[in-house]
């Protein structure tokens, strides 16, 4: 043997090995401390404690234990119980005919291949037996066999034993908490094994993490909708000003659900001048549509103003949803932006007649190429000219109508059906007709809703339950509100660069508006200083002065008319920027600079754009349930406090190695004390754990049931179920097809062994004598190949 072979580590038996001198049979005895080894006449106050003691002994010895047979003469009272080694007994193996393919004509074959799972049973006789002793009602050990007929697991591999693979409380909470931000159990396991320092330090495997999540979803199962309804009701009980409404069918199946909290209502009072909403699918396993209501906050960011889940896209369901929205917020928004969904349009007309319904310009213009033809849009300037009059805010309605007619006449499209239909509803999507509508310029498309759907899509997945989805939604809203708080902080504690220090209104605007809005106002001020000039002015009635302002940054040649009454600081501009956006334009700033106005006009400071438009939400307020009101939340609160404290201590001691080791020893000492204290604590059942996590016990009656998977427009065609005969035909065709010859396109051979004549080449024109017979052969070959192609097309049609 080479000297290098001696250094190779081999798997060594663990425990004390004894060999019988007569039979040569080897037995193995665990090498453990006598304090944890079972002894004859040892007593336990319950069977559970006896089993826990034997499990602890098995874990230290390198084997696993399980519960065996029992004697129970009277129900509920066990007189005798066996706890045995997991390798006790034998398991019969089912023979599998490996020569038969799955799905073949063999009667005994199965459509699913059976796994060949090896058995761990070796007929081991190691065990302890306990019996009930009267009158103390204690269980005493009357038989103990410590010899095993198998070797034990080495200490380095014991974490792989099923009994040693269990998720602890912290890991279960981590998996449940990480799922709220769309981190699955596999990623959660990889995170933990990285933080713990290896697979063996986790105490469970990736499969255990996946099974925990699977079992949790199974626990939710048909109670999914009921859990969500009861959780929202509980929020309504603990959260002030929380609203929730739901709609069910006559059979109690959930049809629609709407909810909004107090912070959402507060935001709606300030930012609810223009609202966009759109339905999106693939947010839950039931394919129910998610409908967020979206507005624009004082940082020009998206803000969620309520949310809903609906089971269908009918006008009736949308009408119910809009009524629930009005009931929660007290009023409908002045402007509502959606796509061209006819059900939405009818519901808004019937339910919110006072709101002005604006259609998404992008969705309409996206259809232009399809409707009028790609050649016209790509080869001419038709699309450019049309976009110039559609996307601008500078045109008046009369000007738009004239330009529209000229463009359609130039390209002979006056009688185009789709363009005529879009022209008839021009007041619902063209900006020229919204010039006088307050704050209508905030949203001209439903891109805010598209962005909101993408934002929530980062937290959700299409296979989650409604309980998971509600957790994802809360996490997304918490992230959104945290971002708003961060933007407020940056606005308060950072100073922007002032470009026009001689113009005092710029500094005042920096102190009034949020940082994003100030940058917009600063751009207008710079335009007023550098690219605007007052051409003339004239006095009008009621002390108004009409200023004609030339804006050299605009393509138009006309002047903008600014009406100014300095007595009460009333001002307006023909560009209508303040009416559409709530912000003063460069033309008004030009006049204010000319008149040397030293104070920002207060009546034109809209609260929705100011720094203190709305107060920030309290951290964790989205959860809605105080930790002092729920035992489960109390425990989690204490766990988080311990974690933060331990992390803080580690951060302080990390550069003092001796102190860090002392802290480690102190924790280890306390851990040993805790192990002694809780050795007899029975483990909680998985069902009780799930009830604690979800806050729902399955013993309660179900009032709302989940719908079956529903389908909506835009989801594509459903996959058709195929019969067994059709599947067999398709598989047979695939097997018969095989490889084809590159010369004749037939099967069964290749180009080198092909016996058919070669195809004609274009440069073989000199061989005219052989051309005709080869041509005949080619035609025959092409006919055969054509028949095969027709058969393949038929198979494809049958498959579709």
Residue pairs with C-beta under 8 A, 6 or more apart in sequence:
11 154
12 154
13 28
13 151
13 152
14 31
14 62
14 151
14 152
14 153
14 154
14 155
15 28
15 29
15 30
15 31
15 61
15 62
15 148
15 151
15 152
16 28
16 29
16 30
16 31
17 26
17 27
17 28
18 26
18 27
18 28
18 29
18 147
19 25
19 26
20 26
20 27
25 149
26 149
27 147
27 148
27 149
28 147
28 148
28 149
28 150
28 151
28 152
29 146
29 147
29 148
30 37
30 57
30 58
30 60
30 61
30 62
30 63
30 146
30 148
30 152
31 61
32 57
32 60
32 61
33 60
36 53
36 56
36 57
36 60
37 57
37 146
38 53
38 54
38 57
38 128
38 141
38 144
38 146
39 141
39 144
40 141
40 142
40 144
41 140
41 141
41 142
42 140
42 141
43 133
43 138
43 139
43 140
43 141
44 50
44 53
44 130
44 138
44 139
44 140
45 138
45 139
46 139
47 78
47 81
47 130
47 139
48 682
49 680
49 682
50 81
50 83
50 128
50 130
50 139
50 141
51 65
51 67
51 83
52 679
52 680
52 682
53 679
54 65
54 83
54 128
55 65
55 163
56 679
57 65
58 64
58 65
58 85
58 163
59 158
59 161
59 163
59 164
61 152
62 152
62 153
62 154
62 155
62 158
63 85
63 86
63 87
63 126
63 148
63 150
63 152
63 153
63 161
64 85
64 86
64 161
64 162
64 163
64 164
65 83
65 84
65 85
65 86
65 163
66 83
66 84
66 85
66 86
66 88
67 81
67 82
67 83
67 84
68 81
68 82
68 83
68 84
68 88
68 127
69 81
69 82
70 78
70 80
70 81
70 82
71 78
71 79
71 80
71 81
72 78
72 79
73 79
77 132
78 132
79 131
79 132
80 129
80 130
80 131
80 132
81 129
81 130
81 131
81 139
82 127
82 128
82 129
83 127
83 128
83 129
83 130
84 124
84 126
84 127
85 124
85 125
85 126
85 127
85 148
86 120
86 163
87 120
87 121
87 122
87 123
87 124
87 148
87 149
87 150
88 121
88 123
88 124
88 125
88 126
88 127
89 121
89 123
90 119
90 121
90 122
90 123
91 119
91 121
93 119
94 114
96 114
96 116
97 106
97 108
97 109
100 106
100 108
100 109
101 109
102 109
102 110
102 111
102 112
102 113
103 109
103 111
122 149
122 150
123 149
124 148
124 149
124 150
125 145
125 147
125 149
126 145
126 146
126 147
126 148
127 143
127 144
127 145
128 141
128 143
128 144
128 145
129 141
129 142
129 143
129 144
130 139
130 140
130 141
130 142
131 139
131 140
131 142
132 138
132 139
133 139
133 140
153 160
153 161
156 200
158 164
159 165
159 199
159 200
159 202
159 203
160 205
164 203
165 203
165 204
165 205
165 208
166 203
166 204
166 208
167 175
167 203
167 204
167 208
167 209
167 212
168 203
169 639
170 639
171 192
171 202
171 203
171 204
171 209
172 212
172 689
172 693
173 636
173 639
174 188
174 192
175 185
175 188
175 209
175 212
175 213
176 216
176 693
178 184
178 187
178 188
178 191
179 185
179 188
179 213
179 464
179 468
179 471
180 459
180 468
180 471
180 472
180 474
180 475
181 459
181 472
181 475
182 458
182 459
182 460
182 461
182 472
183 191
184 213
185 206
185 209
185 210
185 212
185 213
186 206
186 209
186 210
188 209
189 202
189 204
189 205
189 206
189 209
190 206
192 202
193 199
193 201
193 202
196 202
199 205
215 686
215 690
216 690
216 693
216 694
217 465
217 468
219 687
219 690
219 691
219 694
219 698
220 227
220 465
220 467
220 694
222 702
222 705
222 706
223 696
223 698
223 702
224 465
224 466
224 467
224 706
225 254
225 466
225 704
225 705
225 706
225 707
226 696
226 700
226 702
226 703
226 704
226 705
227 466
227 467
227 694
227 695
227 696
228 257
228 466
228 467
228 470
229 246
229 254
229 257
229 703
229 704
230 695
230 696
231 467
231 470
231 695
231 696
232 244
232 257
232 259
232 470
233 244
234 624
234 625
234 695
235 242
235 244
235 259
235 261
235 624
235 625
236 242
236 243
236 244
238 624
238 625
238 626
238 629
239 261
239 262
239 624
240 262
241 261
241 262
241 265
242 259
242 260
242 261
242 262
242 624
243 258
243 259
243 260
243 261
243 265
243 327
243 328
244 257
244 258
244 259
244 260
245 257
245 258
245 259
245 324
245 327
245 328
246 254
246 256
246 257
246 258
246 704
247 254
247 255
247 256
247 257
247 317
247 320
248 254
248 255
248 704
249 255
251 705
252 702
252 703
252 704
252 705
253 311
253 704
253 705
253 706
253 707
254 288
254 311
254 704
254 705
254 706
254 707
255 310
255 311
255 312
255 317
255 707
256 308
256 309
256 310
256 311
256 317
256 320
256 321
257 308
257 309
257 310
258 306
258 307
258 308
258 321
258 324
258 325
258 328
259 306
259 307
259 308
260 305
260 306
260 307
260 325
260 328
260 329
261 622
261 624
263 481
263 617
263 621
263 622
264 304
264 305
264 306
265 328
265 329
266 614
266 615
267 295
267 297
267 303
267 305
267 614
268 295
268 305
268 306
268 329
270 298
270 607
270 608
270 613
270 614
271 295
271 296
271 297
271 298
271 303
271 305
271 608
271 613
271 614
272 295
272 305
272 329
272 333
273 295
273 333
273 334
273 335
273 438
273 439
273 442
273 608
274 295
274 296
274 333
274 334
274 335
274 336
274 337
274 439
274 440
274 442
274 443
275 293
275 294
275 295
275 305
275 333
275 335
275 336
275 337
276 293
276 294
276 295
276 336
276 337
276 338
276 443
276 446
276 448
276 449
277 291
277 292
277 293
277 294
277 336
277 337
277 338
277 449
278 291
278 292
278 338
278 339
278 446
278 449
278 450
278 453
279 289
279 290
279 291
279 310
279 313
279 341
279 712
280 289
280 290
280 291
280 453
280 457
281 287
281 288
281 289
281 290
281 712
281 714
281 715
282 457
282 462
283 289
283 290
283 456
283 457
283 460
283 462
283 464
283 469
284 290
284 309
284 460
284 462
284 464
284 465
284 466
284 468
284 469
285 462
285 463
285 464
285 465
285 709
286 466
286 706
286 707
286 708
286 709
286 710
287 462
287 709
287 710
287 711
287 712
287 715
288 309
288 310
288 311
288 466
288 707
288 710
289 309
289 310
289 311
289 313
289 712
290 307
290 308
290 309
290 453
290 456
290 460
290 469
291 307
291 308
291 309
291 310
291 321
292 304
292 306
292 307
292 308
292 449
292 452
292 453
292 456
293 304
293 305
293 306
293 307
293 308
293 325
294 302
294 303
294 304
294 305
294 448
294 449
294 451
294 452
295 302
295 303
295 304
295 305
295 448
296 302
296 303
296 442
296 443
296 448
297 303
297 484
297 613
297 614
298 514
298 517
298 608
298 609
298 610
298 611
298 613
298 614
299 484
299 487
299 488
299 491
299 514
299 515
299 516
299 517
300 516
300 517
300 520
301 483
301 484
301 487
301 516
302 448
302 451
302 452
302 455
302 480
303 480
303 484
304 452
304 477
304 480
305 329
306 325
306 328
306 329
307 473
308 321
308 324
309 466
309 469
310 317
310 318
310 321
311 317
311 707
311 710
312 710
312 712
313 341
313 343
313 712
313 713
314 343
315 342
315 343
315 346
315 347
315 350
317 343
318 343
318 344
318 346
318 347
318 348
318 351
319 347
319 350
319 351
321 347
322 332
322 347
322 348
322 351
322 352
323 351
325 332
326 332
326 351
326 352
332 351
332 352
332 354
332 355
333 352
333 355
334 355
334 356
334 437
334 438
334 439
335 355
335 356
335 358
335 437
335 439
335 440
335 443
336 348
336 352
336 355
336 356
336 357
336 358
337 358
337 359
337 360
337 443
337 444
337 445
337 446
337 448
337 449
338 344
338 345
338 348
338 357
338 358
338 359
338 360
338 446
339 359
339 360
339 363
339 446
340 359
340 360
340 363
340 364
345 357
348 355
348 357
349 357
356 437
356 440
357 428
358 428
358 429
358 434
358 440
358 443
358 444
359 425
359 428
359 429
360 429
360 444
360 445
360 446
360 447
361 390
361 391
361 429
361 430
361 431
361 444
361 445
362 445
362 446
362 447
363 445
363 446
364 422
364 429
365 387
365 390
367 418
368 377
368 383
368 386
369 377
369 378
369 383
371 416
371 418
371 419
372 382
372 413
372 416
372 418
372 419
376 382
376 383
376 411
377 383
380 411
382 407
382 411
385 407
386 407
389 395
389 400
389 403
389 404
389 407
390 430
390 431
391 431
392 431
392 432
393 431
393 432
393 435
393 441
393 575
393 576
393 580
394 554
394 556
394 575
395 403
395 431
395 432
396 432
396 435
397 430
397 432
397 433
399 432
400 426
400 430
400 432
401 426
404 423
404 426
405 414
407 413
408 414
408 416
408 419
413 419
422 429
426 433
427 433
431 440
431 441
431 444
434 440
434 441
434 580
435 576
435 579
435 580
436 576
436 579
437 579
437 580
438 579
438 580
439 579
439 580
439 581
439 582
440 580
441 577
441 580
441 581
442 580
442 581
455 476
455 480
456 472
456 473
456 476
458 476
459 472
459 473
459 475
459 476
459 479
460 469
460 472
460 473
460 476
464 472
466 706
467 694
474 622
474 623
477 622
478 620
478 622
481 616
481 617
481 622
484 616
485 616
485 617
487 514
487 515
487 516
488 514
488 611
488 616
490 515
491 514
491 515
491 611
492 611
494 515
495 510
496 510
496 515
496 518
496 519
496 522
498 506
498 507
498 510
499 506
499 522
499 525
499 526
500 506
500 525
500 526
500 529
501 507
503 525
503 529
503 593
504 598
505 525
505 589
505 592
505 593
505 597
505 598
505 600
506 521
506 522
506 525
508 599
508 600
509 518
509 521
509 522
509 525
509 600
510 518
510 522
512 518
512 600
512 605
512 610
512 611
513 521
513 609
513 610
513 611
514 609
514 610
514 611
514 613
517 583
517 609
520 583
521 583
521 584
524 583
524 584
524 585
524 586
524 589
525 586
525 589
527 551
527 553
527 586
527 589
528 586
528 587
528 588
528 589
528 590
528 593
529 589
529 590
529 593
531 551
531 552
531 553
531 586
532 549
532 550
532 551
532 552
532 553
532 586
532 587
532 589
532 590
533 549
533 550
533 552
533 590
534 547
534 548
534 549
534 550
534 590
534 591
534 594
535 548
535 549
535 550
535 559
536 547
536 548
537 545
537 546
537 547
537 548
538 545
538 546
539 545
539 546
540 546
540 563
542 565
543 565
543 566
543 567
544 563
544 564
544 565
544 570
545 563
545 564
545 565
545 566
546 561
546 562
546 563
547 561
547 562
547 563
547 564
547 591
547 594
548 559
548 560
548 561
548 562
549 559
549 560
549 561
549 562
549 573
549 587
549 590
549 591
550 559
550 560
551 560
551 586
551 587
553 586
560 573
560 574
560 575
560 585
560 587
561 573
561 574
562 571
562 572
562 573
562 574
562 587
562 588
562 590
562 591
563 570
563 571
563 572
563 573
564 570
564 571
564 591
564 595
565 571
566 595
566 597
569 597
569 601
569 602
569 603
570 603
571 584
571 588
571 591
571 592
571 601
571 604
572 578
573 585
573 587
573 588
575 585
575 587
577 583
577 584
577 585
578 584
578 585
578 588
578 604
582 606
582 608
582 609
583 606
583 609
584 601
584 604
592 601
607 613
625 633
626 633
627 633
627 634
627 636
627 637
628 634
630 695
632 692
632 693
632 695
649 663
650 660
650 663
653 659
653 660
653 663
654 660
687 698
691 697
691 698
711 718
720 800
722 730
722 799
726 798
726 799
729 795
729 798
730 795
730 798
730 799
733 791
733 792
733 795
736 747
737 747
737 792
738 747
738 748
739 747
739 750
740 746
740 747
741 747
741 748
741 749
741 750
741 751
741 754
741 756
742 750
742 751
743 751
743 754
743 756
743 758
743 759
744 754
744 756
744 781
745 781
745 785
746 756
746 781
746 784
746 785
749 755
756 777
756 781
757 774
757 777
757 778
759 778
760 771
760 774
760 775
760 778
